[in-house]
């Protein structure tokens, strides 16, 4: 489901909970509105608010940490491609075929990650992971003529292994790690929380506006978590510039 649509649904649930509390207040018997009852309700809502705030903060921190990790991996991938290209250039014209394969590999990665929005694994995406082995096998077929080429071949093999490991990490982490049952429980807590907040509040424009802003804030936090959890297809999308810049170096 689209992140914006899902966030709007959460806003409607939470704000609807607040309106429900304001409506139910009119029907509460007098003995349900005494000081002791209000105190008990306030204690429970305070407990739910504390737990929900902790969970929200942890989810945001976790999503942001995952986003930063994947952004760093994309930067590393671009650096590895550029470094491998430089080593192949230093090896000599015998490595031109491998450099062409390296460029094709980078283009496939761009298509797989950004154009597809890092969608769940498909047969094409899984097959693309095997293209890194073509570069590794090509490096093994090189026949160094001197010590400089032998060193360049060894360095290139190490970079090819590192490059392949980084690609597989990006592939495995691209789908996100959000637990939807856990998320559903959080939304339930938030809805109940707003019902408790509004249960003993007076129904007026100021109160409704305050609950509107509160529900909007909660929905914004949920949207932030969802968007960070999809770093290759959301509004805060990770830039593909590191890989594109590396591919430009191959063309020189």
C-alpha positions in Angstrom: 0.0 0.0 0.0 1.2 3.5 -0.8 2.8 5.2 2.2 0.7 8.4 1.9 -2.6 6.4 1.7 -1.6 4.3 4.7 -0.6 7.4 6.7 -3.9 9.1 5.8 -5.8 6.0 7.0 -3.9 6.1 10.3 -4.7 9.8 10.6 -8.4 9.0 10.1 -8.3 6.2 12.7 -6.6 8.3 15.3 -8.6 11.5 14.7 -11.7 9.4 14.5 -10.8 7.9 17.9 -10.6 11.5 19.3 -14.0 12.4 17.9 -15.4 9.2 19.3 -14.2 10.1 22.8 -15.7 13.5 22.5 -19.1 12.0 21.4 -19.1 9.2 24.1 -18.5 11.8 26.8 -22.1 13.1 26.4 -23.5 9.7 27.2 -21.4 8.9 30.2 -23.4 8.7 33.5 -22.5 11.2 36.2 -20.8 8.6 38.4 -18.4 7.8 35.5 -17.2 11.4 35.4 -16.1 11.8 39.0 -12.6 12.6 40.1 -11.6 9.0 40.9 -12.7 7.7 37.5 -11.0 10.5 35.7 -7.8 9.8 37.6 -7.9 6.1 36.7 -8.4 6.9 33.0 -5.6 9.4 33.1 -3.2 6.9 34.6 -4.0 4.3 31.9 -3.8 6.8 29.1 -0.5 8.1 30.5 0.9 4.5 30.6 -0.2 3.9 26.9 1.2 7.3 25.9 4.6 6.5 27.5 4.8 3.1 25.8 3.6 4.4 22.4 6.1 7.3 22.5 8.9 4.8 23.3 7.9 2.5 20.5 7.5 5.4 18.0 10.9 6.8 18.9 12.6 3.4 18.6 10.9 2.7 15.2 12.1 6.1 13.9 15.6 5.6 15.2 15.7 2.0 13.7 14.3 3.2 10.4 16.8 6.1 10.2 19.7 3.8 11.2 18.7 1.3 8.4 18.4 4.1 5.9 21.9 5.5 6.8 23.4 1.9 6.5 22.0 1.4 3.1 23.0 4.8 1.9 26.5 4.1 3.1 26.5 0.7 1.2 25.4 2.5 -2.0 28.4 4.9 -1.6 30.7 2.0 -1.0 29.4 0.3 -4.1 30.2 3.4 -6.2 33.7 3.6 -4.6 34.3 -0.1 -5.3 33.3 0.2 -8.9 35.5 3.2 -9.4 38.5 1.5 -7.7 38.1 -1.7 -9.7 37.9 0.3 -12.9 41.2 2.2 -12.0 43.0 -1.1 -11.2 41.8 -2.5 -14.5 43.1 0.6 -16.3 46.5 0.2 -14.7 46.5 -3.5 -15.8 46.4 -2.6 -19.4 44.2 -3.0 -22.5 43.8 -6.7 -21.9 41.2 -5.8 -19.2 39.0 -3.7 -21.5 36.4 -6.5 -21.9 36.2 -6.8 -18.1 35.7 -3.1 -17.8 32.8 -3.3 -20.3 31.3 -6.0 -18.1 31.8 -3.8 -15.0 29.9 -1.0 -16.7 27.1 -3.4 -17.6 27.0 -4.6 -14.0 26.6 -1.0 -12.7 23.8 -0.3 -15.2 22.0 -3.4 -14.1 22.3 -2.4 -10.5 20.8 1.0 -11.2 17.9 -0.6 -13.1 17.3 -3.2 -10.4 17.4 -0.9 -7.4 16.0 2.4 -8.5 13.8 1.8 -11.5 12.1 -1.2 -9.9 11.9 0.6 -6.6 13.8 -2.2 -4.8 10.8 -4.5 -5.2 10.8 -7.9 -3.7 13.1 -10.5 -5.2 12.4 -11.7 -8.7 14.0 -14.2 -10.9 15.6 -11.4 -12.9 16.9 -9.7 -9.8 18.3 -12.9 -8.5 20.0 -13.6 -11.8 21.6 -10.2 -11.8 23.5 -11.1 -8.7 25.3 -13.8 -10.7 26.7 -11.3 -13.2 29.4 -10.3 -10.6 30.9 -13.8 -11.0 31.5 -13.1 -14.7 33.8 -10.3 -13.7 35.6 -12.6 -11.2 36.0 -15.4 -13.7 37.3 -12.8 -16.3 39.9 -11.6 -13.8 41.0 -15.2 -13.3 41.6 -15.7 -17.0 44.1 -12.8 -17.2 47.7 -13.8 -17.6 50.0 -11.3 -16.0 53.2 -10.5 -17.9 55.1 -8.8 -15.0 55.0 -8.1 -11.3 52.9 -4.9 -11.8 50.2 -6.8 -13.6 50.2 -9.6 -11.1 49.7 -7.1 -8.3 46.9 -5.4 -10.2 45.2 -8.8 -10.8 45.3 -9.6 -7.1 44.0 -6.2 -6.2 41.2 -6.5 -8.7 40.2 -9.9 -7.4 39.9 -8.6 -3.9 37.9 -5.6 -5.1 35.6 -7.9 -7.1 34.8 -10.0 -4.0 34.2 -6.9 -1.9 32.0 -5.4 -4.7 29.9 -8.6 -4.9 29.5 -8.7 -1.1 28.2 -5.1 -1.1 25.8 -5.8 -3.9 24.3 -8.8 -2.0 24.0 -6.7 1.2 22.0 -4.0 -0.7 19.9 -6.7 -2.3 19.0 -8.4 1.0 18.3 -5.1 2.9 16.3 -3.4 0.1 13.0 -5.0 1.1 12.8 -3.4 4.5 12.4 -5.0 7.9 9.1 -3.5 9.3 7.0 -6.0 11.3 3.4 -5.3 10.3 1.7 -7.1 13.3 3.9 -5.0 15.6 2.9 -1.9 13.6 -0.8 -2.8 13.8 -0.5 -3.0 17.6 1.1 0.4 17.7 -1.8 1.9 15.7 -4.3 0.3 18.0 -2.5 1.9 21.0 -2.6 5.3 19.4 -6.3 5.1 18.6 -7.1 4.0 22.1 -4.9 6.8 23.4 -6.7 9.5 21.6 -10.1 8.1 22.8 -8.8 8.3 26.3 -7.5 11.9 25.8 -10.8 13.1 24.5 -13.1 11.2 26.8 -13.3 14.0 29.4 -12.5 16.9 27.1 -15.0 19.6 26.2 -16.2 19.5 22.6 -15.2 22.9 21.1 -13.2 24.2 18.2 -10.0 24.5 20.2 -10.1 21.0 21.4 -11.0 19.5 18.0 -8.1 21.5 16.4 -5.7 20.3 19.1 -6.7 16.7 18.4 -6.5 17.3 14.7 -2.9 18.5 15.0 -2.0 15.6 17.3 -3.4 13.1 14.9 -1.6 14.8 12.0 1.7 14.6 14.0 1.2 10.9 14.6 0.4 10.2 11.0 3.5 12.2 10.0 5.7 10.1 12.3 4.2 6.9 10.8 4.8 8.2 7.3 8.4 9.0 8.2 8.9 5.4 9.4 7.4 3.9 6.3 9.3 6.1 3.9 12.7 5.5 5.6 11.9 1.8 5.4 11.8 2.0 1.6 14.9 4.0 0.9 15.0 3.4 -2.9 11.4 4.2 -3.7 10.1 6.8 -1.2 10.2 10.6 -1.1 13.5 10.5 0.8 15.1 8.3 -1.8 18.8 7.4 -1.6 20.7 9.1 -4.4 22.1 6.9 -7.2 24.9 9.5 -7.8 27.8 7.4 -6.4 27.1 4.6 -8.9 26.5 7.0 -11.8 29.7 8.9 -11.1 31.6 5.6 -11.0 30.1 4.6 -14.4 31.2 8.0 -15.8 34.8 7.2 -14.9 34.6 4.0 -16.8 33.6 5.9 -20.0 36.7 8.1 -19.8 
